Amino acid sequence: MPHRPIRRGLFAAGLAAISALAVAAPASAAPAKVELTLPALTGHHQVGTTTLHLVDQARQDPWKPDRKREVMATVTYPSWFTADAPRVPWMSEKLAPVVEEAAADPNFFGLPKGSVDWGSAERDAHAGTPVDRWQGKRPVVLFSPGFGSPRELHAVLTDDLASRGYIVVSLSHTFESAAVEFPGGRVETQLQLGNDPKTMKTAIDARVADTRFLLDQLTKLNQGANPDAEHRPLPLGLAGALDLSKVGMFGHSYGGFTAGETMVADRRIDAGVNLDGTMGYGFDGSYLPGEVVKRGLDRPFLLMGGGFGFEHTHLNPADKTWGDFWGNQRGWKRDLLLKQGAHHSYSDLQAIVPQLANLIPAERREMFVGTVDATKALTAERDYLDAFFALHLLGRDKHLFDADSPRYPEVTFIE
């Protein structure tokens, strides 16, 4: 598929609203950094969060075979009693410089270093607070980011789903993600990877294995074990709170492909969503579709594409993987198009790019997020994701998938 320009090795900056722009200052003073804030969540629940350091003792790392595979996951969940608990930073002190370095790349934003305070934002989530168990066990939703993107840069959708009653677990894919921070401050950065079929096949296989391993560890956690490698304390009430009979998964870009491929390999995942990701590993122009394309699924799967400059739907032969998947899909299926959104409209960049309009040229902003209104796009994405998982994990039909909705004119119902 001819993906939009900015793709690999470029990771999303978080859903942020600019709270203060640089103001006029004396000539001798350095310009003020742009500070970032994250918008409020839309669900009825307060949100708690924790991280898990997971080591797969049965598997060598595919990128560094001399060591065991280790990954980091963020668990975000409905919570209570958060008043005295600190909100967690969107970017930690270790990750903020990585984001700044990437944003300064002329092939990315080309932002002057020091122009944005990447560590200023806080998520609307509280560290380690108790799990809200009042309504019993919670459905579980897994998330996989795009190739090269850290899980931290997708907090908007994952945190919002948690505020609506789900336990959401986001996964970083070590040595492929731009940066993964482990306990103690160790950071493993992305290796210099190409986009040849062998590399991309290694990546998707590693992602599927990571996700299946994560499900194994969540099962142990739910049974009362602590799978964290350092055995750091778990939030009160987390063990036993996961309803692992109701598991969904979604992902952005290569993470959407990961959701589909994992569903082929593992029946524990009941429903999946692909946010604008091609479902193959032939990034050199060859057609190398995944198993999900060739075999389809007997469970629900949603495609959501961007439309600015390239209408990513199953009807567009430019991405043959979507068309072939559509023909082979046996379970429930829908295809939605964010008409004026681009590839990164489904990442946290949808909000931050327009808000850095004074620093990023218009044509580059459009390459990332199109021309769709950021607030309306994010509202639609949040609501459609919630409606999908409510329908297929909880049996609650909000009727958003019957036809075009007048509430969301930015989204076109393809089929």
C-alpha positions in Angstrom: 0.0 0.0 0.0 1.4 3.5 -0.8 1.2 4.7 2.8 1.2 8.4 3.4 4.5 10.1 3.5 5.8 10.1 7.1 5.7 6.5 8.2 8.5 4.4 9.6 10.7 5.5 12.5 8.4 8.4 13.2 6.3 8.2 16.3 3.3 10.1 17.4 3.4 12.9 19.8 0.6 12.7 22.4 -2.9 14.0 22.4 -2.2 17.5 23.8 -3.8 20.9 23.9 -1.4 23.8 23.9 -1.9 25.5 27.2 0.7 28.3 26.6 2.4 29.5 23.5 5.7 31.4 23.5 5.0 35.0 24.3 7.0 38.1 23.5 10.1 38.3 25.6 13.1 40.5 25.9 15.8 39.9 23.3 18.1 38.5 25.9 15.6 35.9 27.1 15.2 32.4 25.5 11.7 31.9 24.0 9.3 30.1 26.3 8.7 26.5 25.5 5.3 25.4 24.4 3.7 23.5 27.2 1.3 20.6 26.6 -1.8 19.3 28.4 -3.9 16.3 27.7 -7.7 16.7 27.4 -10.2 15.3 29.9 -11.5 11.8 29.4 -15.0 11.3 28.3 -16.1 8.2 30.3 -17.8 8.0 33.7 -14.9 6.4 35.5 -11.8 7.8 37.0 -8.7 6.0 35.7 -5.8 4.3 37.4 -2.7 3.0 35.7 0.4 0.8 36.3 3.1 -0.8 34.2 4.3 -4.4 33.9 7.8 -5.5 33.0 7.4 -9.0 31.5 10.2 -11.4 30.6 9.5 -14.4 28.4 11.9 -17.0 29.7 10.8 -19.4 26.9 11.8 -17.2 24.0 15.0 -15.5 22.8 14.6 -11.9 21.6 14.3 -12.0 17.7 16.3 -8.8 17.4 19.0 -9.7 20.0 19.1 -13.5 20.3 21.6 -13.4 23.1 18.9 -12.3 25.6 15.4 -13.4 26.6 12.5 -11.4 25.2 11.3 -8.7 27.5 8.5 -6.2 26.9 6.7 -3.4 28.8 3.0 -3.1 29.1 0.8 -0.3 30.5 -2.4 -1.4 32.3 -5.1 1.3 32.5 -8.3 0.6 34.3 -11.4 2.1 36.0 -10.4 3.3 39.4 -11.7 4.9 42.6 -10.2 7.0 45.4 -7.8 8.9 43.1 -7.9 12.3 44.8 -4.6 11.9 46.6 -2.8 9.9 44.0 -0.5 11.7 41.5 -1.3 11.9 37.9 1.3 10.1 35.7 3.4 12.0 33.2 2.6 11.6 29.5 6.3 11.5 28.7 8.7 10.4 31.4 12.1 12.2 31.9 13.7 9.4 29.9 11.3 9.4 27.0 10.8 13.2 26.5 14.3 13.6 25.0 13.6 10.8 22.6 10.4 12.5 21.4 12.2 15.8 21.1 15.0 14.3 19.0 12.5 12.7 16.7 10.4 15.9 16.4 13.6 17.8 15.4 14.3 15.5 12.5 13.7 17.4 9.2 11.9 14.4 7.9 9.5 14.5 10.8 8.5 18.0 12.1 11.8 19.8 12.0 11.0 21.5 15.2 13.8 23.5 16.8 15.1 21.7 19.9 13.8 23.4 23.1 10.7 24.8 21.4 8.3 22.3 23.0 8.3 21.0 26.6 7.5 17.3 25.8 7.5 16.4 29.5 5.0 19.0 30.6 1.8 17.0 29.9 0.1 14.7 32.4 -2.3 11.9 31.5 -5.7 12.0 33.2 -4.7 8.7 35.0 -3.4 8.1 38.5 -0.5 5.9 39.5 -1.4 2.6 41.1 -4.8 3.5 42.5 -7.3 0.7 43.4 -9.4 -0.9 40.7 -13.1 -0.1 40.7 -14.7 -3.6 41.2 -18.2 -2.3 41.9 -19.5 -3.7 38.6 -17.6 -6.9 38.8 -15.0 -8.1 36.3 -14.1 -5.8 33.4 -13.7 -6.7 29.7 -10.1 -6.5 28.5 -8.8 -4.6 25.4 -5.3 -4.9 24.1 -3.5 -2.3 22.1 -0.5 -2.5 19.7 1.1 0.7 18.3 2.5 1.3 14.8 5.9 0.3 13.6 8.4 2.4 15.6 5.8 4.0 17.8 6.0 3.8 21.6 2.8 2.8 23.3 3.0 6.0 25.4 2.1 8.1 22.3 -1.4 6.5 22.0 -2.7 7.4 25.5 -5.7 9.3 24.2 -7.7 6.3 22.9 -6.4 3.8 25.5 -7.1 6.0 28.5 -10.5 7.0 27.2 -11.6 3.4 26.8 -10.5 2.7 30.4 -12.7 5.6 31.5 -15.6 3.9 29.8 -15.2 0.7 31.8 -12.6 -1.4 30.1 -9.2 -2.7 31.3 -6.8 -1.6 28.5 -3.4 -3.1 28.2 -0.9 -1.3 25.8 2.2 -3.1 24.7 5.6 -1.9 23.4 7.6 -4.1 21.1 11.2 -3.8 22.3 13.9 -2.9 19.8 11.3 -2.1 17.2 9.5 0.6 19.2 11.3 3.9 19.2 12.1 3.6 22.9 11.0 1.3 25.7 11.7 2.4 29.3 12.2 -0.4 31.8 12.2 -0.1 35.6 15.2 1.6 37.0 15.4 4.0 34.0 17.0 1.7 31.4 15.8 2.7 28.0 16.1 0.4 24.9 15.9 2.3 21.7 14.9 1.2 18.2 17.5 -0.7 16.2 18.3 0.5 12.7 15.8 -1.6 10.9 15.0 -1.7 7.2 11.7 -2.3 5.6 12.7 -5.4 3.6 10.3 -8.4 3.8 12.5 -10.4 6.1 12.7 -7.6 8.6 9.0 -6.8 8.5 8.1 -10.5 8.8 10.3 -10.8 11.8 8.5 -7.8 13.3 5.0 -9.1 12.8 6.0 -12.5 14.1 7.6 -10.9 17.2 4.5 -8.8 17.7 2.1 -11.8 17.6 4.3 -13.7 20.0 4.5 -10.7 22.3 0.8 -10.3 22.4 0.1 -14.0 23.1 2.7 -13.9 25.8 1.0 -10.9 27.3 -2.3 -12.8 27.4 -0.6 -15.6 29.2 0.8 -13.2 31.8 -2.5 -11.5 32.3 -4.0 -14.9 33.0 -1.5 -15.5 35.7 -2.1 -12.0 37.1 -5.8 -12.5 37.2 -5.2 -15.7 39.2 -3.3 -13.9 41.8 0.3 -14.1 40.7 2.5 -11.1 40.1 4.2 -11.5 36.6 6.2 -8.3 36.9 9.9 -9.1 36.7 10.7 -7.0 39.7 7.6 -8.1 41.5 6.6 -4.4 42.0 3.3 -4.1 43.9 0.2 -4.3 41.8 -2.8 -2.0 42.2 -5.3 -3.2 44.8 -8.1 -5.2 43.2 -6.3 -5.8 39.9 -6.0 -9.6 40.4 -9.4 -11.1 39.5 -10.7 -7.9 37.9 -10.0 -9.0 34.3 -12.8 -10.8 32.4 -10.6 -12.8 30.1 -13.6 -14.4 28.5 -14.2 -11.0 26.8 -11.0 -9.8 25.1 -10.7 -7.3 22.3 -7.7 -5.9 20.5 -7.0 -2.8 18.4 -3.9 -1.3 16.9 -2.7 1.6 14.7 -0.9 1.0 11.4 1.3 -2.1 11.9 -0.5 -2.6 15.2 -3.8 -3.0 13.3 -2.1 -5.8 11.3 -0.8 -7.2 14.6 -4.4 -7.4 15.9 -5.5 -9.4 12.9 -2.6 -11.7 12.8 -2.9 -12.4 16.5 -6.5 -13.3 16.1 -5.6 -15.9 13.5 -3.1 -17.4 15.9 -5.0 -17.1 19.2 -8.8 -17.6 19.7 -8.7 -15.8 23.1 -9.2 -12.5 21.2 -12.9 -12.1 20.4 -12.9 -9.0 18.3 -10.4 -6.7 16.6 -9.9 -3.3 15.0 -7.4 -2.1 12.4 -6.8 1.6 12.4 -5.4 2.4 9.0 -2.8 -0.3 8.8 -1.9 -2.4 5.7 -2.1 -6.1 6.5 1.0 -7.4 4.9 4.8 -7.2 5.2 5.8 -6.4 1.6 7.0 -2.8 2.2 9.4 -3.1 -0.7 6.5 -3.1 -3.1 6.0 -6.9 -3.2 2.6 -8.4 -2.3 3.1 -10.4 0.9 -0.3 -10.5 2.7 -0.7 -11.8 6.2 -2.5 -14.9 7.3 -5.5 -12.8 8.3 -5.8 -11.6 4.7 -5.5 -15.1 3.2 -7.8 -16.8 5.7 -10.1 -14.2 7.1 -11.6 -14.5 10.5 -14.8 -16.0 12.0 -14.9 -13.2 14.6 -15.7 -9.5 14.3 -13.2 -7.2 12.7 -13.4 -3.5 12.0 -11.4 -1.5 9.4 -11.1 2.3 9.9 -9.1 4.2 7.3 -8.0 7.7 6.6 -9.2 9.5 3.5 -7.0 12.6 3.0 -5.0 12.2 -0.3 -5.6 8.4 -0.2 -9.0 6.8 0.6 -7.9 3.8 2.5 -10.9 1.4 2.2 -11.3 -2.2 1.0 -12.7 -0.8 -2.3 -9.4 0.9 -3.1 -7.0 -1.5 -5.0 -4.0 0.6 -3.9 -4.0 -1.6 -0.7 -4.8 -5.1 -2.0 -4.6 -6.5 1.6 -7.8 -4.8 2.6 -9.7 -5.9 -0.4 -8.5 -9.5 -0.2 -9.2 -9.6 3.6 -12.7 -8.2 3.0 -13.5 -11.1 0.5 -12.2 -13.7 2.9 -13.6 -12.3 6.2 -16.3 -14.7 7.4 -17.3 -12.9 10.6 -18.9 -9.5 11.3 -17.1 -6.7 9.3 -17.4 -3.0 8.7 -15.3 -0.5 6.9 -15.3 3.2 8.0 -13.5 6.1 6.5 -12.3 9.3 8.3 -12.7 11.3 5.1 -10.3 14.2 5.7 -8.1 12.4 8.2 -4.7 11.0 7.3 -2.7 8.1 8.6 -1.7 9.7 11.9 -5.3 10.9 12.6 -5.5 7.6 14.5 -2.6 8.5 16.7 -2.2 11.2 19.3 -0.7 13.4 16.5 -4.3 14.2 15.5 -4.5 16.7 18.3 -1.0 18.0 18.7 -0.2 18.8 15.1 -2.9 21.4 14.7 -2.0 22.9 18.0 1.6 23.4 16.9 0.4 25.2 13.8 2.8 28.2 14.4 5.8 25.8 14.3 4.8 23.3 11.6 4.1 24.3 8.0 0.5 23.6 6.8 1.6 21.1 4.1 3.5 19.0 6.7 0.5 19.1 9.1 -1.7 17.8 6.4 0.7 14.9 5.6 0.3 13.7 9.2 -3.3 14.4 10.1 -5.1 15.7 7.0 -7.6 18.6 7.3 -10.2 17.0 9.6 -11.2 19.0 12.7 -9.1 17.4 15.5 -11.8 17.5 18.2 -14.5 16.0 16.0 -12.1 13.3 14.7 -11.0 12.2 18.1 -14.6 12.2 19.4 -15.7 10.0 16.6 -12.7 7.6 17.0 -13.4 7.3 20.8 -17.1 6.7 20.3 -16.8 4.2 17.4 -14.2 2.2 19.3 -16.3 2.1 22.4 -19.4 1.1 20.3 -17.5 -1.7 18.7 -16.2 -3.3 21.9 -19.5 -2.7 23.6 -21.3 -4.6 20.8 -18.9 -7.5 20.6 -17.7 -7.9 24.1 -20.8 -6.8 26.1 -23.6 -7.3 23.6 -24.7 -3.7 23.8 -25.7 -2.3 20.4 -25.3 1.5 20.1 -26.3 1.3 16.4 -23.3 3.2 15.1 -22.6 0.4 12.6 -25.9 0.4 10.8 -25.2 3.3 8.4 -23.8 6.8 8.3 -24.4 8.6 11.6 -25.5 12.3 11.5 -23.6 12.7 14.8 -20.3 12.0 13.0 -20.3 13.6 9.5 -16.5 13.2 9.4 -16.9 9.4 9.1 -18.2 7.7 6.0 -19.8 4.2 6.3 -18.2 2.3 3.4 -19.9 -1.1 4.0 
